[in-house]
Amino acid sequence: MSEFSLGVKKENNKTSVPEQFRTSLQRYLISGDVSSYGILLGLILIWVVFEIANKSFLAPLNLANMLSQISSIGILSVGVILVLLIGEIDLSVGATSGFTAGIMTVLSVNLRFPGIAAILLAILLGLTIGAIQGFWIAKVHVPSFIVTLAGLLVWQGGLIYFIGESGTLNLRDPIITGIANTSLPVWAGWALGIISILTITLTSFGERNLRARARLPVKPISIVIAQLLIISIAILLVIGLMNINRSLNTTNKPIQGMPSAFLVFLGFVTVFHWITRYTTFGRHIYAVGGNPEAARRASIDVDKIRIVVFTLCSGIAACGGIVAASRLYAVDTGSGSGDVLLNAIAAAVIGGTSLFGGRGTIWSALLGALIIGSINNGMDLLSFPSSIKYVITGCVLLLAVTIDSTSRARRQRSGKG
């Protein structure tokens, strides 16, 4: 009996929700399908533990700070996911973000460029860096690990050269600093939330109808409605918390609304989710990551896809660097270094993107960044030393990669590749 006929039979017999859950769990355990539900449960567990340890963890002020903190790493993770989907790696995203942010700051502070011009030139520089690295990988056939490792060293050196050995440049342009240091008005936050819920609902039902017309298996309507309810409640809860006055001094102007840095991050996730899921270019990305030779035989220009993906990755890294510089009001010689690269890759992998290519979604950046940000923020509140933070983050990353590897092995044993 075909998979479609099985799906139709379940619909007609109105299989109970518990049975549907057992079937889904069995499919996950046997075939190794990666689900975001386990990641969400892990995130909830992390929040519960840190809230018990410190009652300030889930306070609106701390949550708003955490959402702003994860935004730059999350944006970098979007680019990393694109590269991982084609089965490659980019070790230069952190250095690229710092270098391009440094160039933007030099243009703005030293050369008096308008804020918009400095931002656009920094993004253009990031795209150029990605195109050069992508060309080297696709056409010269040097492994991406080596090319981007070299890029990491080159762009870190470039940042030090332009900023100075021990220098710091402070940003003053209100356009640049306003990117990550403003909040959405309360009314606009609720409006955005309602629009988001309606969009997600229409998209979910529209996609389900398209799959039904194409005679493909579809989720039971009860499961779709339950998922939409959970998502809607989560969106409204976050907006409600962000709209609470976060000012420590009630005599001052209230601090309310969704942080602008997080909105920029969500914008990148939404746009690139749409690109990868609903465009021909997105399908080609998954095809190249799943089997490059099969993609080539299907008349897909594999080299072009690789160059474009690395170009986008570095362009996105430049945007992440701009958001980070805006939030800190400055760029120094350490921008983009330290644990920036580790966290960007960790967020992508922990969120569910496979290191082996062809599997994962852009929403992994959001889930992974929330987990990494929650762990770091919680440990900061508990005054953990940096050494412990590195150890715990590394262990979480190893666990995520281990799950990915074992899931891949189960998929291969079950015949799903």
Contacts in CASP RR format, 6 or more apart in sequence:
PFRMAT RR
TARGET T0000
AUTHOR 0000-0000-0000
METHOD contacts of the structure
MODEL  1
MSEFSLGVKKENNKTSVPEQFRTSLQRYLISGDVSSYGILLGLILIWVVF
EIANKSFLAPLNLANMLSQISSIGILSVGVILVLLIGEIDLSVGATSGFT
AGIMTVLSVNLRFPGIAAILLAILLGLTIGAIQGFWIAKVHVPSFIVTLA
GLLVWQGGLIYFIGESGTLNLRDPIITGIANTSLPVWAGWALGIISILTI
TLTSFGERNLRARARLPVKPISIVIAQLLIISIAILLVIGLMNINRSLNT
TNKPIQGMPSAFLVFLGFVTVFHWITRYTTFGRHIYAVGGNPEAARRASI
DVDKIRIVVFTLCSGIAACGGIVAASRLYAVDTGSGSGDVLLNAIAAAVI
GGTSLFGGRGTIWSALLGALIIGSINNGMDLLSFPSSIKYVITGCVLLLA
VTIDSTSRARRQRSGKG
1 9 0 8 1.000
3 217 0 8 1.000
4 215 0 8 1.000
4 216 0 8 1.000
4 217 0 8 1.000
6 217 0 8 1.000
7 217 0 8 1.000
7 218 0 8 1.000
10 20 0 8 1.000
10 220 0 8 1.000
11 218 0 8 1.000
11 220 0 8 1.000
15 23 0 8 1.000
15 220 0 8 1.000
17 220 0 8 1.000
17 222 0 8 1.000
17 223 0 8 1.000
17 226 0 8 1.000
20 220 0 8 1.000
20 222 0 8 1.000
20 223 0 8 1.000
24 35 0 8 1.000
27 33 0 8 1.000
28 35 0 8 1.000
29 410 0 8 1.000
30 410 0 8 1.000
30 414 0 8 1.000
31 410 0 8 1.000
31 411 0 8 1.000
31 414 0 8 1.000
31 415 0 8 1.000
31 416 0 8 1.000
32 406 0 8 1.000
32 407 0 8 1.000
32 408 0 8 1.000
32 410 0 8 1.000
32 411 0 8 1.000
32 414 0 8 1.000
32 416 0 8 1.000
33 407 0 8 1.000
33 411 0 8 1.000
34 352 0 8 1.000
34 354 0 8 1.000
34 359 0 8 1.000
34 360 0 8 1.000
34 403 0 8 1.000
34 404 0 8 1.000
34 407 0 8 1.000
36 351 0 8 1.000
36 352 0 8 1.000
36 363 0 8 1.000
36 367 0 8 1.000
39 350 0 8 1.000
39 351 0 8 1.000
39 352 0 8 1.000
39 367 0 8 1.000
39 368 0 8 1.000
39 371 0 8 1.000
40 367 0 8 1.000
42 371 0 8 1.000
43 367 0 8 1.000
43 370 0 8 1.000
43 371 0 8 1.000
43 374 0 8 1.000
46 371 0 8 1.000
46 374 0 8 1.000
46 375 0 8 1.000
47 57 0 8 1.000
47 58 0 8 1.000
47 374 0 8 1.000
50 57 0 8 1.000
50 374 0 8 1.000
50 377 0 8 1.000
50 378 0 8 1.000
50 381 0 8 1.000
50 382 0 8 1.000
51 57 0 8 1.000
51 58 0 8 1.000
53 378 0 8 1.000
53 381 0 8 1.000
53 382 0 8 1.000
54 378 0 8 1.000
54 381 0 8 1.000
54 382 0 8 1.000
56 62 0 8 1.000
56 381 0 8 1.000
57 377 0 8 1.000
57 378 0 8 1.000
57 381 0 8 1.000
60 241 0 8 1.000
60 242 0 8 1.000
60 244 0 8 1.000
60 246 0 8 1.000
61 246 0 8 1.000
61 248 0 8 1.000
62 377 0 8 1.000
62 381 0 8 1.000
63 241 0 8 1.000
63 242 0 8 1.000
64 242 0 8 1.000
64 246 0 8 1.000
64 257 0 8 1.000
64 259 0 8 1.000
65 377 0 8 1.000
66 373 0 8 1.000
66 374 0 8 1.000
66 377 0 8 1.000
67 242 0 8 1.000
67 258 0 8 1.000
67 259 0 8 1.000
67 261 0 8 1.000
67 262 0 8 1.000
68 180 0 8 1.000
68 259 0 8 1.000
68 261 0 8 1.000
68 262 0 8 1.000
68 327 0 8 1.000
69 327 0 8 1.000
69 373 0 8 1.000
69 376 0 8 1.000
69 377 0 8 1.000
70 262 0 8 1.000
70 265 0 8 1.000
70 369 0 8 1.000
70 370 0 8 1.000
70 372 0 8 1.000
70 373 0 8 1.000
71 180 0 8 1.000
71 259 0 8 1.000
71 261 0 8 1.000
71 262 0 8 1.000
71 264 0 8 1.000
71 265 0 8 1.000
71 320 0 8 1.000
71 323 0 8 1.000
71 327 0 8 1.000
71 369 0 8 1.000
72 97 0 8 1.000
72 180 0 8 1.000
72 261 0 8 1.000
72 320 0 8 1.000
72 321 0 8 1.000
72 323 0 8 1.000
72 324 0 8 1.000
72 327 0 8 1.000
73 340 0 8 1.000
73 343 0 8 1.000
73 344 0 8 1.000
73 347 0 8 1.000
73 369 0 8 1.000
73 372 0 8 1.000
73 373 0 8 1.000
74 265 0 8 1.000
74 268 0 8 1.000
74 320 0 8 1.000
74 344 0 8 1.000
74 347 0 8 1.000
74 365 0 8 1.000
74 366 0 8 1.000
74 368 0 8 1.000
74 369 0 8 1.000
75 264 0 8 1.000
75 265 0 8 1.000
75 268 0 8 1.000
75 316 0 8 1.000
75 317 0 8 1.000
75 319 0 8 1.000
75 320 0 8 1.000
75 321 0 8 1.000
75 323 0 8 1.000
75 365 0 8 1.000
76 93 0 8 1.000
76 94 0 8 1.000
76 97 0 8 1.000
76 316 0 8 1.000
76 317 0 8 1.000
76 320 0 8 1.000
76 321 0 8 1.000
76 340 0 8 1.000
76 344 0 8 1.000
77 344 0 8 1.000
77 345 0 8 1.000
77 347 0 8 1.000
77 348 0 8 1.000
77 364 0 8 1.000
77 365 0 8 1.000
77 368 0 8 1.000
77 369 0 8 1.000
78 268 0 8 1.000
78 269 0 8 1.000
78 272 0 8 1.000
78 316 0 8 1.000
78 362 0 8 1.000
78 365 0 8 1.000
79 90 0 8 1.000
79 93 0 8 1.000
79 272 0 8 1.000
79 312 0 8 1.000
79 313 0 8 1.000
79 316 0 8 1.000
79 317 0 8 1.000
79 365 0 8 1.000
80 90 0 8 1.000
80 93 0 8 1.000
80 313 0 8 1.000
80 344 0 8 1.000
80 345 0 8 1.000
80 347 0 8 1.000
80 348 0 8 1.000
80 365 0 8 1.000
81 348 0 8 1.000
81 353 0 8 1.000
81 360 0 8 1.000
81 361 0 8 1.000
81 362 0 8 1.000
81 364 0 8 1.000
81 365 0 8 1.000
82 272 0 8 1.000
82 276 0 8 1.000
82 285 0 8 1.000
82 309 0 8 1.000
82 312 0 8 1.000
82 313 0 8 1.000
82 316 0 8 1.000
83 89 0 8 1.000
83 90 0 8 1.000
83 144 0 8 1.000
83 309 0 8 1.000
83 310 0 8 1.000
83 313 0 8 1.000
84 348 0 8 1.000
84 349 0 8 1.000
84 353 0 8 1.000
84 354 0 8 1.000
84 355 0 8 1.000
84 357 0 8 1.000
84 360 0 8 1.000
85 276 0 8 1.000
85 285 0 8 1.000
85 286 0 8 1.000
85 289 0 8 1.000
85 309 0 8 1.000
85 353 0 8 1.000
85 357 0 8 1.000
85 358 0 8 1.000
85 359 0 8 1.000
85 360 0 8 1.000
86 285 0 8 1.000
86 288 0 8 1.000
86 289 0 8 1.000
86 305 0 8 1.000
86 306 0 8 1.000
86 309 0 8 1.000
86 357 0 8 1.000
86 358 0 8 1.000
87 288 0 8 1.000
87 289 0 8 1.000
87 290 0 8 1.000
87 355 0 8 1.000
87 356 0 8 1.000
87 357 0 8 1.000
87 358 0 8 1.000
88 137 0 8 1.000
88 144 0 8 1.000
88 306 0 8 1.000
88 309 0 8 1.000
88 310 0 8 1.000
89 144 0 8 1.000
89 145 0 8 1.000
89 148 0 8 1.000
89 345 0 8 1.000
90 133 0 8 1.000
90 144 0 8 1.000
90 148 0 8 1.000
90 310 0 8 1.000
90 313 0 8 1.000
90 314 0 8 1.000
91 145 0 8 1.000
91 148 0 8 1.000
91 149 0 8 1.000
91 151 0 8 1.000
91 152 0 8 1.000
91 341 0 8 1.000
92 129 0 8 1.000
92 133 0 8 1.000
92 148 0 8 1.000
92 149 0 8 1.000
92 151 0 8 1.000
92 152 0 8 1.000
92 155 0 8 1.000
92 314 0 8 1.000
92 317 0 8 1.000
93 313 0 8 1.000
93 314 0 8 1.000
93 317 0 8 1.000
93 340 0 8 1.000
93 341 0 8 1.000
93 344 0 8 1.000
94 152 0 8 1.000
94 317 0 8 1.000
94 336 0 8 1.000
94 337 0 8 1.000
94 340 0 8 1.000
94 341 0 8 1.000
94 344 0 8 1.000
95 151 0 8 1.000
95 152 0 8 1.000
95 153 0 8 1.000
95 154 0 8 1.000
95 155 0 8 1.000
95 156 0 8 1.000
95 159 0 8 1.000
95 336 0 8 1.000
95 337 0 8 1.000
95 341 0 8 1.000
96 126 0 8 1.000
96 129 0 8 1.000
96 130 0 8 1.000
96 151 0 8 1.000
96 155 0 8 1.000
96 314 0 8 1.000
96 315 0 8 1.000
96 317 0 8 1.000
96 318 0 8 1.000
97 317 0 8 1.000
97 318 0 8 1.000
97 320 0 8 1.000
97 321 0 8 1.000
97 324 0 8 1.000
97 335 0 8 1.000
97 336 0 8 1.000
97 340 0 8 1.000
98 155 0 8 1.000
98 159 0 8 1.000
98 321 0 8 1.000
98 324 0 8 1.000
98 325 0 8 1.000
98 331 0 8 1.000
98 334 0 8 1.000
98 335 0 8 1.000
98 336 0 8 1.000
98 337 0 8 1.000
99 125 0 8 1.000
99 129 0 8 1.000
99 155 0 8 1.000
99 156 0 8 1.000
99 157 0 8 1.000
99 158 0 8 1.000
99 159 0 8 1.000
100 122 0 8 1.000
100 123 0 8 1.000
100 125 0 8 1.000
100 126 0 8 1.000
100 129 0 8 1.000
100 315 0 8 1.000
100 317 0 8 1.000
100 318 0 8 1.000
100 321 0 8 1.000
100 322 0 8 1.000
101 122 0 8 1.000
101 318 0 8 1.000
101 320 0 8 1.000
101 321 0 8 1.000
101 322 0 8 1.000
101 324 0 8 1.000
101 325 0 8 1.000
101 331 0 8 1.000
101 335 0 8 1.000
101 336 0 8 1.000
102 122 0 8 1.000
102 159 0 8 1.000
102 162 0 8 1.000
102 163 0 8 1.000
102 169 0 8 1.000
102 325 0 8 1.000
102 331 0 8 1.000
102 335 0 8 1.000
103 121 0 8 1.000
103 122 0 8 1.000
103 125 0 8 1.000
103 162 0 8 1.000
104 118 0 8 1.000
104 119 0 8 1.000
104 121 0 8 1.000
104 122 0 8 1.000
104 176 0 8 1.000
104 322 0 8 1.000
104 325 0 8 1.000
104 331 0 8 1.000
105 118 0 8 1.000
105 163 0 8 1.000
105 169 0 8 1.000
105 171 0 8 1.000
105 325 0 8 1.000
105 330 0 8 1.000
105 331 0 8 1.000
106 162 0 8 1.000
106 163 0 8 1.000
106 169 0 8 1.000
107 113 0 8 1.000
107 117 0 8 1.000
107 118 0 8 1.000
107 121 0 8 1.000
107 122 0 8 1.000
108 115 0 8 1.000
108 118 0 8 1.000
108 171 0 8 1.000
108 172 0 8 1.000
108 173 0 8 1.000
108 176 0 8 1.000
109 169 0 8 1.000
109 170 0 8 1.000
109 171 0 8 1.000
109 172 0 8 1.000
110 169 0 8 1.000
113 121 0 8 1.000
114 173 0 8 1.000
114 175 0 8 1.000
115 173 0 8 1.000
115 175 0 8 1.000
115 176 0 8 1.000
116 175 0 8 1.000
118 173 0 8 1.000
118 176 0 8 1.000
119 175 0 8 1.000
119 176 0 8 1.000
119 322 0 8 1.000
122 318 0 8 1.000
122 322 0 8 1.000
123 315 0 8 1.000
123 318 0 8 1.000
123 319 0 8 1.000
123 322 0 8 1.000
125 318 0 8 1.000
126 314 0 8 1.000
126 315 0 8 1.000
126 317 0 8 1.000
126 318 0 8 1.000
127 311 0 8 1.000
127 312 0 8 1.000
127 314 0 8 1.000
127 315 0 8 1.000
127 318 0 8 1.000
129 151 0 8 1.000
129 155 0 8 1.000
129 314 0 8 1.000
129 315 0 8 1.000
130 310 0 8 1.000
130 311 0 8 1.000
130 313 0 8 1.000
130 314 0 8 1.000
130 315 0 8 1.000
131 307 0 8 1.000
131 310 0 8 1.000
131 311 0 8 1.000
131 314 0 8 1.000
133 144 0 8 1.000
133 147 0 8 1.000
133 148 0 8 1.000
133 151 0 8 1.000
133 310 0 8 1.000
133 314 0 8 1.000
134 144 0 8 1.000
134 147 0 8 1.000
134 306 0 8 1.000
134 307 0 8 1.000
134 310 0 8 1.000
134 311 0 8 1.000
135 307 0 8 1.000
136 142 0 8 1.000
136 147 0 8 1.000
137 143 0 8 1.000
137 144 0 8 1.000
137 147 0 8 1.000
137 306 0 8 1.000
137 307 0 8 1.000
137 310 0 8 1.000
138 302 0 8 1.000
138 303 0 8 1.000
138 304 0 8 1.000
138 306 0 8 1.000
138 307 0 8 1.000
139 303 0 8 1.000
139 307 0 8 1.000
144 310 0 8 1.000
152 341 0 8 1.000
156 337 0 8 1.000
159 333 0 8 1.000
159 334 0 8 1.000
159 335 0 8 1.000
160 333 0 8 1.000
163 169 0 8 1.000
163 331 0 8 1.000
163 332 0 8 1.000
163 333 0 8 1.000
164 333 0 8 1.000
165 333 0 8 1.000
166 333 0 8 1.000
167 332 0 8 1.000
167 333 0 8 1.000
168 330 0 8 1.000
168 331 0 8 1.000
168 332 0 8 1.000
168 333 0 8 1.000
169 330 0 8 1.000
169 331 0 8 1.000
169 332 0 8 1.000
170 329 0 8 1.000
170 330 0 8 1.000
171 177 0 8 1.000
171 325 0 8 1.000
171 326 0 8 1.000
171 329 0 8 1.000
171 330 0 8 1.000
171 331 0 8 1.000
176 322 0 8 1.000
176 325 0 8 1.000
176 326 0 8 1.000
177 326 0 8 1.000
177 329 0 8 1.000
178 260 0 8 1.000
178 326 0 8 1.000
179 260 0 8 1.000
179 261 0 8 1.000
179 264 0 8 1.000
179 322 0 8 1.000
179 323 0 8 1.000
179 326 0 8 1.000
180 259 0 8 1.000
180 260 0 8 1.000
180 261 0 8 1.000
180 264 0 8 1.000
180 323 0 8 1.000
180 324 0 8 1.000
180 326 0 8 1.000
180 327 0 8 1.000
181 260 0 8 1.000
181 261 0 8 1.000
181 326 0 8 1.000
181 327 0 8 1.000
181 329 0 8 1.000
182 260 0 8 1.000
183 242 0 8 1.000
183 255 0 8 1.000
183 256 0 8 1.000
183 257 0 8 1.000
183 258 0 8 1.000
183 259 0 8 1.000
183 260 0 8 1.000
184 192 0 8 1.000
184 257 0 8 1.000
184 258 0 8 1.000
184 260 0 8 1.000
184 263 0 8 1.000
185 257 0 8 1.000
186 243 0 8 1.000
186 256 0 8 1.000
186 257 0 8 1.000
189 239 0 8 1.000
189 242 0 8 1.000
189 243 0 8 1.000
189 257 0 8 1.000
189 258 0 8 1.000
190 239 0 8 1.000
190 243 0 8 1.000
192 239 0 8 1.000
192 258 0 8 1.000
193 235 0 8 1.000
193 236 0 8 1.000
193 239 0 8 1.000
196 235 0 8 1.000
197 228 0 8 1.000
197 231 0 8 1.000
197 232 0 8 1.000
197 235 0 8 1.000
197 236 0 8 1.000
200 228 0 8 1.000
200 231 0 8 1.000
200 232 0 8 1.000
201 228 0 8 1.000
201 232 0 8 1.000
204 224 0 8 1.000
204 227 0 8 1.000
204 228 0 8 1.000
205 224 0 8 1.000
208 218 0 8 1.000
208 219 0 8 1.000
208 221 0 8 1.000
208 224 0 8 1.000
211 217 0 8 1.000
211 218 0 8 1.000
212 218 0 8 1.000
238 258 0 8 1.000
239 258 0 8 1.000
242 256 0 8 1.000
242 257 0 8 1.000
242 258 0 8 1.000
242 259 0 8 1.000
243 256 0 8 1.000
243 257 0 8 1.000
243 258 0 8 1.000
244 256 0 8 1.000
245 254 0 8 1.000
245 255 0 8 1.000
245 256 0 8 1.000
246 254 0 8 1.000
246 255 0 8 1.000
246 256 0 8 1.000
247 253 0 8 1.000
247 254 0 8 1.000
247 255 0 8 1.000
261 323 0 8 1.000
261 326 0 8 1.000
261 327 0 8 1.000
264 319 0 8 1.000
264 323 0 8 1.000
265 323 0 8 1.000
265 366 0 8 1.000
265 369 0 8 1.000
266 366 0 8 1.000
268 316 0 8 1.000
268 319 0 8 1.000
268 365 0 8 1.000
269 362 0 8 1.000
269 363 0 8 1.000
269 365 0 8 1.000
269 366 0 8 1.000
272 316 0 8 1.000
272 362 0 8 1.000
273 361 0 8 1.000
273 362 0 8 1.000
273 363 0 8 1.000
275 281 0 8 1.000
275 282 0 8 1.000
276 282 0 8 1.000
276 285 0 8 1.000
276 286 0 8 1.000
276 361 0 8 1.000
276 362 0 8 1.000
277 361 0 8 1.000
281 305 0 8 1.000
281 308 0 8 1.000
284 295 0 8 1.000
284 300 0 8 1.000
284 305 0 8 1.000
285 305 0 8 1.000
285 309 0 8 1.000
285 358 0 8 1.000
286 358 0 8 1.000
287 294 0 8 1.000
287 295 0 8 1.000
287 298 0 8 1.000
287 300 0 8 1.000
288 295 0 8 1.000
288 300 0 8 1.000
288 302 0 8 1.000
288 305 0 8 1.000
288 306 0 8 1.000
289 295 0 8 1.000
289 357 0 8 1.000
289 358 0 8 1.000
290 357 0 8 1.000
290 358 0 8 1.000
290 359 0 8 1.000
292 302 0 8 1.000
295 302 0 8 1.000
295 305 0 8 1.000
296 302 0 8 1.000
321 335 0 8 1.000
321 336 0 8 1.000
324 335 0 8 1.000
324 336 0 8 1.000
325 331 0 8 1.000
325 335 0 8 1.000
339 390 0 8 1.000
339 393 0 8 1.000
342 393 0 8 1.000
342 394 0 8 1.000
342 397 0 8 1.000
343 372 0 8 1.000
343 373 0 8 1.000
343 376 0 8 1.000
343 393 0 8 1.000
345 397 0 8 1.000
346 368 0 8 1.000
346 372 0 8 1.000
346 393 0 8 1.000
346 394 0 8 1.000
346 396 0 8 1.000
346 397 0 8 1.000
346 400 0 8 1.000
347 364 0 8 1.000
347 365 0 8 1.000
347 368 0 8 1.000
347 369 0 8 1.000
347 371 0 8 1.000
347 372 0 8 1.000
348 364 0 8 1.000
348 365 0 8 1.000
348 368 0 8 1.000
349 355 0 8 1.000
349 397 0 8 1.000
349 400 0 8 1.000
349 401 0 8 1.000
349 404 0 8 1.000
350 367 0 8 1.000
350 368 0 8 1.000
350 371 0 8 1.000
350 372 0 8 1.000
350 396 0 8 1.000
350 397 0 8 1.000
350 400 0 8 1.000
351 364 0 8 1.000
351 365 0 8 1.000
351 367 0 8 1.000
351 368 0 8 1.000
351 371 0 8 1.000
351 400 0 8 1.000
352 360 0 8 1.000
352 361 0 8 1.000
352 364 0 8 1.000
352 367 0 8 1.000
352 368 0 8 1.000
352 400 0 8 1.000
352 404 0 8 1.000
353 359 0 8 1.000
353 360 0 8 1.000
353 361 0 8 1.000
353 364 0 8 1.000
354 360 0 8 1.000
354 404 0 8 1.000
354 408 0 8 1.000
355 401 0 8 1.000
355 404 0 8 1.000
356 404 0 8 1.000
356 408 0 8 1.000
371 396 0 8 1.000
372 393 0 8 1.000
372 396 0 8 1.000
375 389 0 8 1.000
375 392 0 8 1.000
375 393 0 8 1.000
375 396 0 8 1.000
376 389 0 8 1.000
376 393 0 8 1.000
379 388 0 8 1.000
379 389 0 8 1.000
379 392 0 8 1.000
408 417 0 8 1.000
411 417 0 8 1.000
END
